[in-house]
Amino acid sequence: MTDKRARHYAKVLARGMGVTFYVVRSRQGRFLAVQIPSDDCQILATVMPPRTVRMTRQFRRDQVRGAA
């Protein structure tokens, strides 16, 4: 998975599940979206869920536009 794809997954999962996700690079060089990063990985980004329902609705609209 690429860094960009891992960031996308983390964003979608954080918004869908309502929890914080981290984009990490594993020791093997793979990019992953995880909830609990291990000690031997590099944290590249932290993605937090939206605080309001309005932000979630805007995200869903953007996703539909991007898919079309």
mmCIF file of the N, C-alpha and C atoms, coordinates in Angstrom:
data_MODEL
# 
_entry.id   MODEL 
# 
loop_
_atom_site.group_PDB 
_atom_site.id 
_atom_site.type_symbol 
_atom_site.label_atom_id 
_atom_site.label_alt_id 
_atom_site.label_comp_id 
_atom_site.label_asym_id 
_atom_site.label_entity_id 
_atom_site.label_seq_id 
_atom_site.pdbx_PDB_ins_code 
_atom_site.Cartn_x 
_atom_site.Cartn_y 
_atom_site.Cartn_z 
_atom_site.occupancy 
_atom_site.B_iso_or_equiv 
_atom_site.pdbx_formal_charge 
_atom_site.auth_seq_id 
_atom_site.auth_comp_id 
_atom_site.auth_asym_id 
_atom_site.auth_atom_id 
_atom_site.pdbx_PDB_model_num 
ATOM 1   N N  . MET A 1 1  ? 0.856   -1.166 0.000   1.00 0.00 ? 1  MET A N  1 
ATOM 2   C CA . MET A 1 1  ? 0.000   0.000  0.000   1.00 0.00 ? 1  MET A CA 1 
ATOM 3   C C  . MET A 1 1  ? 0.905   1.232  0.000   1.00 0.00 ? 1  MET A C  1 
ATOM 4   N N  . THR A 1 2  ? 0.489   2.248  -0.695  1.00 0.00 ? 2  THR A N  1 
ATOM 5   C CA . THR A 1 2  ? 1.256   3.489  -0.744  1.00 0.00 ? 2  THR A CA 1 
ATOM 6   C C  . THR A 1 2  ? 0.932   4.370  0.463   1.00 0.00 ? 2  THR A C  1 
ATOM 7   N N  . ASP A 1 3  ? 1.768   5.354  0.690   1.00 0.00 ? 3  ASP A N  1 
ATOM 8   C CA . ASP A 1 3  ? 1.540   6.310  1.770   1.00 0.00 ? 3  ASP A CA 1 
ATOM 9   C C  . ASP A 1 3  ? 0.202   7.022  1.577   1.00 0.00 ? 3  ASP A C  1 
ATOM 10  N N  . LYS A 1 4  ? -0.066  7.429  0.352   1.00 0.00 ? 4  LYS A N  1 
ATOM 11  C CA . LYS A 1 4  ? -1.309  8.151  0.046   1.00 0.00 ? 4  LYS A CA 1 
ATOM 12  C C  . LYS A 1 4  ? -2.533  7.278  0.331   1.00 0.00 ? 4  LYS A C  1 
ATOM 13  N N  . ARG A 1 5  ? -2.461  6.006  -0.048  1.00 0.00 ? 5  ARG A N  1 
ATOM 14  C CA . ARG A 1 5  ? -3.585  5.091  0.165   1.00 0.00 ? 5  ARG A CA 1 
ATOM 15  C C  . ARG A 1 5  ? -3.796  4.826  1.657   1.00 0.00 ? 5  ARG A C  1 
ATOM 16  N N  . ALA A 1 6  ? -2.705  4.677  2.395   1.00 0.00 ? 6  ALA A N  1 
ATOM 17  C CA . ALA A 1 6  ? -2.809  4.454  3.838   1.00 0.00 ? 6  ALA A CA 1 
ATOM 18  C C  . ALA A 1 6  ? -3.453  5.656  4.516   1.00 0.00 ? 6  ALA A C  1 
ATOM 19  N N  . ARG A 1 7  ? -3.109  6.866  4.074   1.00 0.00 ? 7  ARG A N  1 
ATOM 20  C CA . ARG A 1 7  ? -3.725  8.073  4.632   1.00 0.00 ? 7  ARG A CA 1 
ATOM 21  C C  . ARG A 1 7  ? -5.225  8.119  4.336   1.00 0.00 ? 7  ARG A C  1 
ATOM 22  N N  . HIS A 1 8  ? -5.592  7.704  3.123   1.00 0.00 ? 8  HIS A N  1 
ATOM 23  C CA . HIS A 1 8  ? -7.017  7.669  2.750   1.00 0.00 ? 8  HIS A CA 1 
ATOM 24  C C  . HIS A 1 8  ? -7.766  6.674  3.641   1.00 0.00 ? 8  HIS A C  1 
ATOM 25  N N  . TYR A 1 9  ? -7.229  5.478  3.806   1.00 0.00 ? 9  TYR A N  1 
ATOM 26  C CA . TYR A 1 9  ? -7.868  4.474  4.660   1.00 0.00 ? 9  TYR A CA 1 
ATOM 27  C C  . TYR A 1 9  ? -7.999  4.976  6.089   1.00 0.00 ? 9  TYR A C  1 
ATOM 28  N N  . ALA A 1 10 ? -6.957  5.599  6.618   1.00 0.00 ? 10 ALA A N  1 
ATOM 29  C CA . ALA A 1 10 ? -7.009  6.106  7.984   1.00 0.00 ? 10 ALA A CA 1 
ATOM 30  C C  . ALA A 1 10 ? -8.107  7.159  8.131   1.00 0.00 ? 10 ALA A C  1 
ATOM 31  N N  . LYS A 1 11 ? -8.239  8.014  7.137   1.00 0.00 ? 11 LYS A N  1 
ATOM 32  C CA . LYS A 1 11 ? -9.260  9.064  7.172   1.00 0.00 ? 11 LYS A CA 1 
ATOM 33  C C  . LYS A 1 11 ? -10.669 8.464  7.170   1.00 0.00 ? 11 LYS A C  1 
ATOM 34  N N  . VAL A 1 12 ? -10.894 7.516  6.284   1.00 0.00 ? 12 VAL A N  1 
ATOM 35  C CA . VAL A 1 12 ? -12.211 6.874  6.179   1.00 0.00 ? 12 VAL A CA 1 
ATOM 36  C C  . VAL A 1 12 ? -12.529 6.091  7.447   1.00 0.00 ? 12 VAL A C  1 
ATOM 37  N N  . LEU A 1 13 ? -11.576 5.344  7.949   1.00 0.00 ? 13 LEU A N  1 
ATOM 38  C CA . LEU A 1 13 ? -11.801 4.557  9.163   1.00 0.00 ? 13 LEU A CA 1 
ATOM 39  C C  . LEU A 1 13 ? -12.027 5.440  10.383  1.00 0.00 ? 13 LEU A C  1 
ATOM 40  N N  . ALA A 1 14 ? -11.266 6.512  10.511  1.00 0.00 ? 14 ALA A N  1 
ATOM 41  C CA . ALA A 1 14 ? -11.445 7.414  11.654  1.00 0.00 ? 14 ALA A CA 1 
ATOM 42  C C  . ALA A 1 14 ? -12.829 8.030  11.651  1.00 0.00 ? 14 ALA A C  1 
ATOM 43  N N  . ARG A 1 15 ? -13.276 8.431  10.491  1.00 0.00 ? 15 ARG A N  1 
ATOM 44  C CA . ARG A 1 15 ? -14.611 9.046  10.411  1.00 0.00 ? 15 ARG A CA 1 
ATOM 45  C C  . ARG A 1 15 ? -15.709 8.015  10.589  1.00 0.00 ? 15 ARG A C  1 
ATOM 46  N N  . GLY A 1 16 ? -15.526 6.838  10.019  1.00 0.00 ? 16 GLY A N  1 
ATOM 47  C CA . GLY A 1 16 ? -16.552 5.798  10.112  1.00 0.00 ? 16 GLY A CA 1 
ATOM 48  C C  . GLY A 1 16 ? -16.663 5.187  11.494  1.00 0.00 ? 16 GLY A C  1 
ATOM 49  N N  . MET A 1 17 ? -15.532 5.006  12.166  1.00 0.00 ? 17 MET A N  1 
ATOM 50  C CA . MET A 1 17 ? -15.527 4.351  13.470  1.00 0.00 ? 17 MET A CA 1 
ATOM 51  C C  . MET A 1 17 ? -15.506 5.329  14.636  1.00 0.00 ? 17 MET A C  1 
ATOM 52  N N  . GLY A 1 18 ? -15.133 6.576  14.361  1.00 0.00 ? 18 GLY A N  1 
ATOM 53  C CA . GLY A 1 18 ? -15.107 7.577  15.423  1.00 0.00 ? 18 GLY A CA 1 
ATOM 54  C C  . GLY A 1 18 ? -13.923 7.455  16.359  1.00 0.00 ? 18 GLY A C  1 
ATOM 55  N N  . VAL A 1 19 ? -12.833 6.865  15.878  1.00 0.00 ? 19 VAL A N  1 
ATOM 56  C CA . VAL A 1 19 ? -11.635 6.722  16.704  1.00 0.00 ? 19 VAL A CA 1 
ATOM 57  C C  . VAL A 1 19 ? -10.411 7.233  15.939  1.00 0.00 ? 19 VAL A C  1 
ATOM 58  N N  . THR A 1 20 ? -9.335  7.495  16.660  1.00 0.00 ? 20 THR A N  1 
ATOM 59  C CA . THR A 1 20 ? -8.105  7.987  16.041  1.00 0.00 ? 20 THR A CA 1 
ATOM 60  C C  . THR A 1 20 ? -7.349  6.855  15.358  1.00 0.00 ? 20 THR A C  1 
ATOM 61  N N  . PHE A 1 21 ? -6.848  7.125  14.166  1.00 0.00 ? 21 PHE A N  1 
ATOM 62  C CA . PHE A 1 21 ? -6.002  6.177  13.440  1.00 0.00 ? 21 PHE A CA 1 
ATOM 63  C C  . PHE A 1 21 ? -4.667  6.838  13.154  1.00 0.00 ? 21 PHE A C  1 
ATOM 64  N N  . TYR A 1 22 ? -3.654  6.011  12.998  1.00 0.00 ? 22 TYR A N  1 
ATOM 65  C CA . TYR A 1 22 ? -2.307  6.484  12.698  1.00 0.00 ? 22 TYR A CA 1 
ATOM 66  C C  . TYR A 1 22 ? -1.849  5.888  11.370  1.00 0.00 ? 22 TYR A C  1 
ATOM 67  N N  . VAL A 1 23 ? -1.173  6.685  10.583  1.00 0.00 ? 23 VAL A N  1 
ATOM 68  C CA . VAL A 1 23 ? -0.534  6.195  9.367   1.00 0.00 ? 23 VAL A CA 1 
ATOM 69  C C  . VAL A 1 23 ? 0.918   5.949  9.751   1.00 0.00 ? 23 VAL A C  1 
ATOM 70  N N  . VAL A 1 24 ? 1.366   4.705  9.573   1.00 0.00 ? 24 VAL A N  1 
ATOM 71  C CA . VAL A 1 24 ? 2.713   4.337  9.997   1.00 0.00 ? 24 VAL A CA 1 
ATOM 72  C C  . VAL A 1 24 ? 3.486   3.672  8.865   1.00 0.00 ? 24 VAL A C  1 
ATOM 73  N N  . ARG A 1 25 ? 4.802   3.695  8.992   1.00 0.00 ? 25 ARG A N  1 
ATOM 74  C CA . ARG A 1 25 ? 5.674   2.912  8.122   1.00 0.00 ? 25 ARG A CA 1 
ATOM 75  C C  . ARG A 1 25 ? 6.278   1.830  9.016   1.00 0.00 ? 25 ARG A C  1 
ATOM 76  N N  . SER A 1 26 ? 6.030   0.583  8.650   1.00 0.00 ? 26 SER A N  1 
ATOM 77  C CA . SER A 1 26 ? 6.537   -0.532 9.444   1.00 0.00 ? 26 SER A CA 1 
ATOM 78  C C  . SER A 1 26 ? 8.043   -0.674 9.258   1.00 0.00 ? 26 SER A C  1 
ATOM 79  N N  . ARG A 1 27 ? 8.628   -1.522 10.060  1.00 0.00 ? 27 ARG A N  1 
ATOM 80  C CA . ARG A 1 27 ? 10.069  -1.767 9.951   1.00 0.00 ? 27 ARG A CA 1 
ATOM 81  C C  . ARG A 1 27 ? 10.415  -2.359 8.587   1.00 0.00 ? 27 ARG A C  1 
ATOM 82  N N  . GLN A 1 28 ? 9.464   -3.075 7.987   1.00 0.00 ? 28 GLN A N  1 
ATOM 83  C CA . GLN A 1 28 ? 9.666   -3.669 6.660   1.00 0.00 ? 28 GLN A CA 1 
ATOM 84  C C  . GLN A 1 28 ? 9.454   -2.664 5.539   1.00 0.00 ? 28 GLN A C  1 
ATOM 85  N N  . GLY A 1 29 ? 9.019   -1.438 5.868   1.00 0.00 ? 29 GLY A N  1 
ATOM 86  C CA . GLY A 1 29 ? 8.822   -0.395 4.866   1.00 0.00 ? 29 GLY A CA 1 
ATOM 87  C C  . GLY A 1 29 ? 7.408   -0.289 4.326   1.00 0.00 ? 29 GLY A C  1 
ATOM 88  N N  . ARG A 1 30 ? 6.475   -1.051 4.883   1.00 0.00 ? 30 ARG A N  1 
ATOM 89  C CA . ARG A 1 30 ? 5.082   -0.989 4.431   1.00 0.00 ? 30 ARG A CA 1 
ATOM 90  C C  . ARG A 1 30 ? 4.351   0.165  5.117   1.00 0.00 ? 30 ARG A C  1 
ATOM 91  N N  . PHE A 1 31 ? 3.438   0.784  4.385   1.00 0.00 ? 31 PHE A N  1 
ATOM 92  C CA . PHE A 1 31 ? 2.599   1.847  4.928   1.00 0.00 ? 31 PHE A CA 1 
ATOM 93  C C  . PHE A 1 31 ? 1.288   1.228  5.379   1.00 0.00 ? 31 PHE A C  1 
ATOM 94  N N  . LEU A 1 32 ? 0.848   1.555  6.598   1.00 0.00 ? 32 LEU A N  1 
ATOM 95  C CA . LEU A 1 32 ? -0.348  0.964  7.180   1.00 0.00 ? 32 LEU A CA 1 
ATOM 96  C C  . LEU A 1 32 ? -1.173  2.010  7.911   1.00 0.00 ? 32 LEU A C  1 
ATOM 97  N N  . ALA A 1 33 ? -2.478  1.759  8.022   1.00 0.00 ? 33 ALA A N  1 
ATOM 98  C CA . ALA A 1 33 ? -3.375  2.554  8.852   1.00 0.00 ? 33 ALA A CA 1 
ATOM 99  C C  . ALA A 1 33 ? -3.711  1.697  10.068  1.00 0.00 ? 33 ALA A C  1 
ATOM 100 N N  . VAL A 1 34 ? -3.329  2.153  11.260  1.00 0.00 ? 34 VAL A N  1 
ATOM 101 C CA . VAL A 1 34 ? -3.506  1.345  12.471  1.00 0.00 ? 34 VAL A CA 1 
ATOM 102 C C  . VAL A 1 34 ? -4.111  2.173  13.590  1.00 0.00 ? 34 VAL A C  1 
ATOM 103 N N  . GLN A 1 35 ? -4.745  1.468  14.555  1.00 0.00 ? 35 GLN A N  1 
ATOM 104 C CA . GLN A 1 35 ? -5.275  2.145  15.729  1.00 0.00 ? 35 GLN A CA 1 
ATOM 105 C C  . GLN A 1 35 ? -4.218  2.279  16.814  1.00 0.00 ? 35 GLN A C  1 
ATOM 106 N N  . ILE A 1 36 ? -3.393  1.249  16.972  1.00 0.00 ? 36 ILE A N  1 
ATOM 107 C CA . ILE A 1 36 ? -2.371  1.261  18.006  1.00 0.00 ? 36 ILE A CA 1 
ATOM 108 C C  . ILE A 1 36 ? -1.030  0.972  17.336  1.00 0.00 ? 36 ILE A C  1 
ATOM 109 N N  . PRO A 1 37 ? -0.200  1.993  17.160  1.00 0.00 ? 37 PRO A N  1 
ATOM 110 C CA . PRO A 1 37 ? 1.092   1.759  16.506  1.00 0.00 ? 37 PRO A CA 1 
ATOM 111 C C  . PRO A 1 37 ? 2.059   1.013  17.424  1.00 0.00 ? 37 PRO A C  1 
ATOM 112 N N  . SER A 1 38 ? 2.850   0.132  16.842  1.00 0.00 ? 38 SER A N  1 
ATOM 113 C CA . SER A 1 38 ? 3.847   -0.599 17.632  1.00 0.00 ? 38 SER A CA 1 
ATOM 114 C C  . SER A 1 38 ? 5.062   0.293  17.875  1.00 0.00 ? 38 SER A C  1 
ATOM 115 N N  . ASP A 1 39 ? 5.907   -0.142 18.765  1.00 0.00 ? 39 ASP A N  1 
ATOM 116 C CA . ASP A 1 39 ? 7.082   0.651  19.135  1.00 0.00 ? 39 ASP A CA 1 
ATOM 117 C C  . ASP A 1 39 ? 8.126   0.729  18.028  1.00 0.00 ? 39 ASP A C  1 
ATOM 118 N N  . ASP A 1 40 ? 8.124   -0.237 17.115  1.00 0.00 ? 40 ASP A N  1 
ATOM 119 C CA . ASP A 1 40 ? 9.171   -0.277 16.091  1.00 0.00 ? 40 ASP A CA 1 
ATOM 120 C C  . ASP A 1 40 ? 8.734   0.278  14.738  1.00 0.00 ? 40 ASP A C  1 
ATOM 121 N N  . CYS A 1 41 ? 7.713   1.134  14.726  1.00 0.00 ? 41 CYS A N  1 
ATOM 122 C CA . CYS A 1 41 ? 7.276   1.740  13.463  1.00 0.00 ? 41 CYS A CA 1 
ATOM 123 C C  . CYS A 1 41 ? 7.404   3.262  13.553  1.00 0.00 ? 41 CYS A C  1 
ATOM 124 N N  . GLN A 1 42 ? 7.387   3.894  12.392  1.00 0.00 ? 42 GLN A N  1 
ATOM 125 C CA . GLN A 1 42 ? 7.486   5.349  12.317  1.00 0.00 ? 42 GLN A CA 1 
ATOM 126 C C  . GLN A 1 42 ? 6.084   5.910  12.075  1.00 0.00 ? 42 GLN A C  1 
ATOM 127 N N  . ILE A 1 43 ? 5.617   6.797  12.944  1.00 0.00 ? 43 ILE A N  1 
ATOM 128 C CA . ILE A 1 43 ? 4.302   7.415  12.783  1.00 0.00 ? 43 ILE A CA 1 
ATOM 129 C C  . ILE A 1 43 ? 4.437   8.575  11.808  1.00 0.00 ? 43 ILE A C  1 
ATOM 130 N N  . LEU A 1 44 ? 3.676   8.503  10.707  1.00 0.00 ? 44 LEU A N  1 
ATOM 131 C CA . LEU A 1 44 ? 3.736   9.532  9.671   1.00 0.00 ? 44 LEU A CA 1 
ATOM 132 C C  . LEU A 1 44 ? 2.622   10.559 9.807   1.00 0.00 ? 44 LEU A C  1 
ATOM 133 N N  . ALA A 1 45 ? 1.461   10.118 10.316  1.00 0.00 ? 45 ALA A N  1 
ATOM 134 C CA . ALA A 1 45 ? 0.316   11.027 10.450  1.00 0.00 ? 45 ALA A CA 1 
ATOM 135 C C  . ALA A 1 45 ? -0.646  10.491 11.504  1.00 0.00 ? 45 ALA A C  1 
ATOM 136 N N  . THR A 1 46 ? -1.369  11.408 12.124  1.00 0.00 ? 46 THR A N  1 
ATOM 137 C CA . THR A 1 46 ? -2.431  11.073 13.067  1.00 0.00 ? 46 THR A CA 1 
ATOM 138 C C  . THR A 1 46 ? -3.730  11.610 12.493  1.00 0.00 ? 46 THR A C  1 
ATOM 139 N N  . VAL A 1 47 ? -4.733  10.738 12.382  1.00 0.00 ? 47 VAL A N  1 
ATOM 140 C CA . VAL A 1 47 ? -6.015  11.133 11.804  1.00 0.00 ? 47 VAL A CA 1 
ATOM 141 C C  . VAL A 1 47 ? -7.086  10.966 12.866  1.00 0.00 ? 47 VAL A C  1 
ATOM 142 N N  . MET A 1 48 ? -7.695  12.085 13.253  1.00 0.00 ? 48 MET A N  1 
ATOM 143 C CA . MET A 1 48 ? -8.724  12.063 14.285  1.00 0.00 ? 48 MET A CA 1 
ATOM 144 C C  . MET A 1 48 ? -10.105 12.160 13.647  1.00 0.00 ? 48 MET A C  1 
ATOM 145 N N  . PRO A 1 49 ? -11.125 11.592 14.291  1.00 0.00 ? 49 PRO A N  1 
ATOM 146 C CA . PRO A 1 49 ? -12.481 11.683 13.741  1.00 0.00 ? 49 PRO A CA 1 
ATOM 147 C C  . PRO A 1 49 ? -13.004 13.106 13.840  1.00 0.00 ? 49 PRO A C  1 
ATOM 148 N N  . PRO A 1 50 ? -13.993 13.438 13.004  1.00 0.00 ? 50 PRO A N  1 
ATOM 149 C CA . PRO A 1 50 ? -14.571 14.785 13.072  1.00 0.00 ? 50 PRO A CA 1 
ATOM 150 C C  . PRO A 1 50 ? -15.294 14.987 14.399  1.00 0.00 ? 50 PRO A C  1 
ATOM 151 N N  . ARG A 1 51 ? -15.357 16.222 14.819  1.00 0.00 ? 51 ARG A N  1 
ATOM 152 C CA . ARG A 1 51 ? -16.003 16.532 16.093  1.00 0.00 ? 51 ARG A CA 1 
ATOM 153 C C  . ARG A 1 51 ? -17.506 16.753 15.957  1.00 0.00 ? 51 ARG A C  1 
ATOM 154 N N  . THR A 1 52 ? -17.956 17.036 14.745  1.00 0.00 ? 52 THR A N  1 
ATOM 155 C CA . THR A 1 52 ? -19.369 17.356 14.574  1.00 0.00 ? 52 THR A CA 1 
ATOM 156 C C  . THR A 1 52 ? -20.004 16.517 13.474  1.00 0.00 ? 52 THR A C  1 
ATOM 157 N N  . VAL A 1 53 ? -21.305 16.411 13.514  1.00 0.00 ? 53 VAL A N  1 
ATOM 158 C CA . VAL A 1 53 ? -22.054 15.696 12.489  1.00 0.00 ? 53 VAL A CA 1 
ATOM 159 C C  . VAL A 1 53 ? -21.937 16.424 11.158  1.00 0.00 ? 53 VAL A C  1 
ATOM 160 N N  . ARG A 1 54 ? -21.891 17.741 11.198  1.00 0.00 ? 54 ARG A N  1 
ATOM 161 C CA . ARG A 1 54 ? -21.781 18.534 9.965   1.00 0.00 ? 54 ARG A CA 1 
ATOM 162 C C  . ARG A 1 54 ? -20.505 18.185 9.194   1.00 0.00 ? 54 ARG A C  1 
ATOM 163 N N  . MET A 1 55 ? -19.399 18.031 9.910   1.00 0.00 ? 55 MET A N  1 
ATOM 164 C CA . MET A 1 55 ? -18.141 17.679 9.261   1.00 0.00 ? 55 MET A CA 1 
ATOM 165 C C  . MET A 1 55 ? -18.235 16.289 8.623   1.00 0.00 ? 55 MET A C  1 
ATOM 166 N N  . THR A 1 56 ? -18.929 15.362 9.285   1.00 0.00 ? 56 THR A N  1 
ATOM 167 C CA . THR A 1 56 ? -19.098 14.014 8.746   1.00 0.00 ? 56 THR A CA 1 
ATOM 168 C C  . THR A 1 56 ? -19.936 14.052 7.474   1.00 0.00 ? 56 THR A C  1 
ATOM 169 N N  . ARG A 1 57 ? -20.998 14.842 7.480   1.00 0.00 ? 57 ARG A N  1 
ATOM 170 C CA . ARG A 1 57 ? -21.839 14.949 6.285   1.00 0.00 ? 57 ARG A CA 1 
ATOM 171 C C  . ARG A 1 57 ? -21.057 15.551 5.123   1.00 0.00 ? 57 ARG A C  1 
ATOM 172 N N  . GLN A 1 58 ? -20.244 16.561 5.380   1.00 0.00 ? 58 GLN A N  1 
ATOM 173 C CA . GLN A 1 58 ? -19.427 17.174 4.335   1.00 0.00 ? 58 GLN A CA 1 
ATOM 174 C C  . GLN A 1 58 ? -18.438 16.156 3.765   1.00 0.00 ? 58 GLN A C  1 
ATOM 175 N N  . PHE A 1 59 ? -17.841 15.347 4.626   1.00 0.00 ? 59 PHE A N  1 
ATOM 176 C CA . PHE A 1 59 ? -16.905 14.312 4.180   1.00 0.00 ? 59 PHE A CA 1 
ATOM 177 C C  . PHE A 1 59 ? -17.607 13.323 3.248   1.00 0.00 ? 59 PHE A C  1 
ATOM 178 N N  . ARG A 1 60 ? -18.805 12.900 3.620   1.00 0.00 ? 60 ARG A N  1 
ATOM 179 C CA . ARG A 1 60 ? -19.539 11.937 2.787   1.00 0.00 ? 60 ARG A CA 1 
ATOM 180 C C  . ARG A 1 60 ? -19.882 12.540 1.431   1.00 0.00 ? 60 ARG A C  1 
ATOM 181 N N  . ARG A 1 61 ? -20.269 13.813 1.399   1.00 0.00 ? 61 ARG A N  1 
ATOM 182 C CA . ARG A 1 61 ? -20.550 14.481 0.131   1.00 0.00 ? 61 ARG A CA 1 
ATOM 183 C C  . ARG A 1 61 ? -19.293 14.516 -0.738  1.00 0.00 ? 61 ARG A C  1 
ATOM 184 N N  . ASP A 1 62 ? -18.162 14.818 -0.140  1.00 0.00 ? 62 ASP A N  1 
ATOM 185 C CA . ASP A 1 62 ? -16.903 14.860 -0.877  1.00 0.00 ? 62 ASP A CA 1 
ATOM 186 C C  . ASP A 1 62 ? -16.551 13.487 -1.421  1.00 0.00 ? 62 ASP A C  1 
ATOM 187 N N  . GLN A 1 63 ? -16.824 12.439 -0.671  1.00 0.00 ? 63 GLN A N  1 
ATOM 188 C CA . GLN A 1 63 ? -16.536 11.090 -1.124  1.00 0.00 ? 63 GLN A CA 1 
ATOM 189 C C  . GLN A 1 63 ? -17.397 10.717 -2.331  1.00 0.00 ? 63 GLN A C  1 
ATOM 190 N N  . VAL A 1 64 ? -18.664 11.112 -2.308  1.00 0.00 ? 64 VAL A N  1 
ATOM 191 C CA . VAL A 1 64 ? -19.561 10.812 -3.420  1.00 0.00 ? 64 VAL A CA 1 
ATOM 192 C C  . VAL A 1 64 ? -19.121 11.562 -4.668  1.00 0.00 ? 64 VAL A C  1 
ATOM 193 N N  . ARG A 1 65 ? -18.727 12.820 -4.506  1.00 0.00 ? 65 ARG A N  1 
ATOM 194 C CA . ARG A 1 65 ? -18.247 13.606 -5.651  1.00 0.00 ? 65 ARG A CA 1 
ATOM 195 C C  . ARG A 1 65 ? -16.958 13.016 -6.217  1.00 0.00 ? 65 ARG A C  1 
ATOM 196 N N  . GLY A 1 66 ? -16.078 12.558 -5.352  1.00 0.00 ? 66 GLY A N  1 
ATOM 197 C CA . GLY A 1 66 ? -14.816 11.980 -5.795  1.00 0.00 ? 66 GLY A CA 1 
ATOM 198 C C  . GLY A 1 66 ? -14.992 10.665 -6.523  1.00 0.00 ? 66 GLY A C  1 
ATOM 199 N N  . ALA A 1 67 ? -16.035 9.921  -6.178  1.00 0.00 ? 67 ALA A N  1 
ATOM 200 C CA . ALA A 1 67 ? -16.286 8.627  -6.804  1.00 0.00 ? 67 ALA A CA 1 
ATOM 201 C C  . ALA A 1 67 ? -16.936 8.789  -8.171  1.00 0.00 ? 67 ALA A C  1 
ATOM 202 N N  . ALA A 1 68 ? -17.589 9.911  -8.395  1.00 0.00 ? 68 ALA A N  1 
ATOM 203 C CA . ALA A 1 68 ? -18.306 10.106 -9.667  1.00 0.00 ? 68 ALA A CA 1 
ATOM 204 C C  . ALA A 1 68 ? -17.390 10.510 -10.809 1.00 0.00 ? 68 ALA A C  1 
# 
